[in-house]
Amino acid sequence: MPNRLLIFAAGVCGAAGVGLSAVAAHGGSPNTANAATLLVVHAPVFMVAGMVDFNAVLRWSAAILFVGLALFASDMISRDYFDTRLFAMAAPTGGLLMIVGWVGIALAALFPRRLFG
C-alpha cells in the first residue's frame, strides 16, 4: 500500500472515529462507541506508517491492520444501524487481521530498513 493511501486511511479513520464518537455520545450503542474508539486509536498508526520510509513489511502490516479495522468497525456499525452482521464472522476476521497487522508492525523492526523496497 503506497504511503499516500496510508495517510488517506488515517484521515478517513480519524474523521469516522470522531463522527461515531459524537453519535455514541448522543445515544449510540456500545458497538458504535467501540468502533469509534478503535478508529480513533488506529488513525495515528496509519499516519506514521505513511510518513516514515521504513520498509515494506511495515507498510503491508499497516495495510492488513487497516483491512481488519475496516471489517471489525463496519460489522459493529452494521449491527447497530442495519440490525444485521456485515457477514458471518466479519468481526472475528477483522479482529484476527488487526492482531496479524500489529504483529507484522512489531516484526518490521527486525528487518532491514529498506527490505523489499
C-alpha positions as a Markdown table, in Angstrom:
| # | Residue | x | y | z |
|---|---|---|---|---|
| 1 | Met | 0.0 | 0.0 | 0.0 |
| 2 | Pro | 1.6 | 3.3 | -1.1 |
| 3 | Asn | 2.3 | 5.9 | 1.6 |
| 4 | Arg | -0.3 | 8.3 | 0.3 |
| 5 | Leu | -3.0 | 5.7 | 0.8 |
| 6 | Leu | -2.0 | 5.0 | 4.3 |
| 7 | Ile | -2.2 | 8.8 | 5.1 |
| 8 | Phe | -5.6 | 8.8 | 3.4 |
| 9 | Ala | -6.6 | 5.9 | 5.6 |
| 10 | Ala | -5.5 | 7.8 | 8.6 |
| 11 | Gly | -7.7 | 10.8 | 7.7 |
| 12 | Val | -10.7 | 8.6 | 7.0 |
| 13 | Cys | -10.3 | 6.6 | 10.2 |
| 14 | Gly | -9.9 | 9.8 | 12.3 |
| 15 | Ala | -12.9 | 11.5 | 10.8 |
| 16 | Ala | -15.1 | 8.4 | 11.0 |
| 17 | Gly | -13.9 | 7.8 | 14.6 |
| 18 | Val | -14.7 | 11.4 | 15.7 |
| 19 | Gly | -18.1 | 11.3 | 14.0 |
| 20 | Leu | -19.0 | 7.9 | 15.5 |
| 21 | Ser | -17.8 | 9.2 | 18.9 |
| 22 | Ala | -20.4 | 12.0 | 18.6 |
| 23 | Val | -23.1 | 9.5 | 17.7 |
| 24 | Ala | -22.2 | 7.3 | 20.6 |
| 25 | Ala | -22.2 | 10.3 | 23.0 |
| 26 | His | -25.8 | 11.1 | 21.9 |
| 27 | Gly | -27.4 | 7.8 | 22.5 |
| 28 | Gly | -25.4 | 5.3 | 20.4 |
| 29 | Ser | -24.8 | 1.8 | 21.5 |
| 30 | Pro | -21.6 | 0.2 | 22.9 |
| 31 | Asn | -20.9 | -1.2 | 19.4 |
| 32 | Thr | -20.8 | 2.3 | 18.0 |
| 33 | Ala | -18.6 | 3.5 | 20.8 |
| 34 | Asn | -16.3 | 0.5 | 20.3 |
| 35 | Ala | -16.0 | 1.1 | 16.6 |
| 36 | Ala | -15.3 | 4.8 | 17.2 |
| 37 | Thr | -12.6 | 4.1 | 19.8 |
| 38 | Leu | -10.8 | 1.6 | 17.5 |
| 39 | Leu | -10.9 | 4.0 | 14.6 |
| 40 | Val | -9.5 | 7.0 | 16.5 |
| 41 | Val | -6.9 | 4.9 | 18.2 |
| 42 | His | -5.6 | 3.4 | 15.0 |
| 43 | Ala | -5.6 | 6.5 | 12.8 |
| 44 | Pro | -2.2 | 7.7 | 14.0 |
| 45 | Val | -0.7 | 4.3 | 13.1 |
| 46 | Phe | -1.7 | 4.8 | 9.5 |
| 47 | Met | -0.4 | 8.3 | 9.6 |
| 48 | Val | 3.0 | 7.3 | 10.9 |
| 49 | Ala | 3.3 | 4.3 | 8.6 |
| 50 | Gly | 2.5 | 6.5 | 5.7 |
| 51 | Met | 5.0 | 9.2 | 6.7 |
| 52 | Val | 8.1 | 7.1 | 7.5 |
| 53 | Asp | 10.3 | 5.5 | 4.9 |
| 54 | Phe | 11.0 | 2.3 | 6.8 |
| 55 | Asn | 10.3 | -1.0 | 4.9 |
| 56 | Ala | 7.6 | -2.8 | 3.0 |
| 57 | Val | 6.9 | -5.1 | 6.0 |
| 58 | Leu | 5.7 | -2.1 | 7.9 |
| 59 | Arg | 3.5 | -0.8 | 5.0 |
| 60 | Trp | 2.0 | -4.2 | 4.3 |
| 61 | Ser | 1.3 | -4.8 | 8.0 |
| 62 | Ala | -0.4 | -1.4 | 8.3 |
| 63 | Ala | -2.5 | -2.3 | 5.2 |
| 64 | Ile | -3.5 | -5.6 | 6.8 |
| 65 | Leu | -4.3 | -3.7 | 10.0 |
| 66 | Phe | -6.5 | -1.3 | 8.1 |
| 67 | Val | -8.5 | -4.1 | 6.4 |
| 68 | Gly | -9.0 | -5.7 | 9.8 |
| 69 | Leu | -10.1 | -2.5 | 11.3 |
| 70 | Ala | -12.5 | -1.7 | 8.5 |
| 71 | Leu | -14.1 | -5.2 | 8.8 |
| 72 | Phe | -14.4 | -5.0 | 12.5 |
| 73 | Ala | -15.8 | -1.5 | 12.7 |
| 74 | Ser | -18.1 | -2.0 | 9.8 |
| 75 | Asp | -19.6 | -5.1 | 11.4 |
| 76 | Met | -20.2 | -3.2 | 14.7 |
| 77 | Ile | -21.9 | -0.4 | 12.8 |
| 78 | Ser | -23.9 | -2.8 | 10.7 |
| 79 | Arg | -25.2 | -4.5 | 13.8 |
| 80 | Asp | -26.4 | -1.2 | 15.2 |
| 81 | Tyr | -27.9 | 0.5 | 12.2 |
| 82 | Phe | -29.0 | -2.3 | 10.0 |
| 83 | Asp | -29.7 | -4.9 | 12.7 |
| 84 | Thr | -27.6 | -7.5 | 10.9 |
| 85 | Arg | -24.0 | -8.5 | 10.6 |
| 86 | Leu | -21.8 | -7.4 | 7.7 |
| 87 | Phe | -21.3 | -11.1 | 7.0 |
| 88 | Ala | -20.8 | -14.2 | 9.2 |
| 89 | Met | -17.5 | -13.9 | 11.1 |
| 90 | Ala | -16.8 | -10.4 | 10.0 |
| 91 | Ala | -15.8 | -9.1 | 13.4 |
| 92 | Pro | -13.7 | -12.1 | 14.4 |
| 93 | Thr | -12.0 | -12.0 | 11.0 |
| 94 | Gly | -11.3 | -8.3 | 11.4 |
| 95 | Gly | -10.0 | -8.8 | 14.9 |
| 96 | Leu | -7.7 | -11.5 | 13.7 |
| 97 | Leu | -6.4 | -9.3 | 10.9 |
| 98 | Met | -5.8 | -6.5 | 13.3 |
| 99 | Ile | -3.7 | -8.8 | 15.5 |
| 100 | Val | -1.7 | -10.0 | 12.4 |
| 101 | Gly | -1.2 | -6.4 | 11.4 |
| 102 | Trp | 0.1 | -5.4 | 14.8 |
| 103 | Val | 2.4 | -8.5 | 15.0 |
| 104 | Gly | 3.7 | -7.5 | 11.5 |
| 105 | Ile | 4.4 | -4.0 | 12.7 |
| 106 | Ala | 6.4 | -5.4 | 15.5 |
| 107 | Leu | 8.3 | -7.7 | 13.2 |
| 108 | Ala | 9.1 | -4.9 | 10.8 |
| 109 | Ala | 11.6 | -3.6 | 13.4 |
| 110 | Leu | 13.6 | -6.8 | 13.0 |
| 111 | Phe | 14.1 | -6.5 | 9.2 |
| 112 | Pro | 16.4 | -4.2 | 7.4 |
| 113 | Arg | 15.2 | -0.7 | 6.8 |
| 114 | Arg | 14.8 | -1.0 | 3.0 |
| 115 | Leu | 13.6 | -4.6 | 2.9 |
| 116 | Phe | 11.5 | -5.2 | -0.3 |
| 117 | Gly | 11.7 | -1.6 | -1.3 |
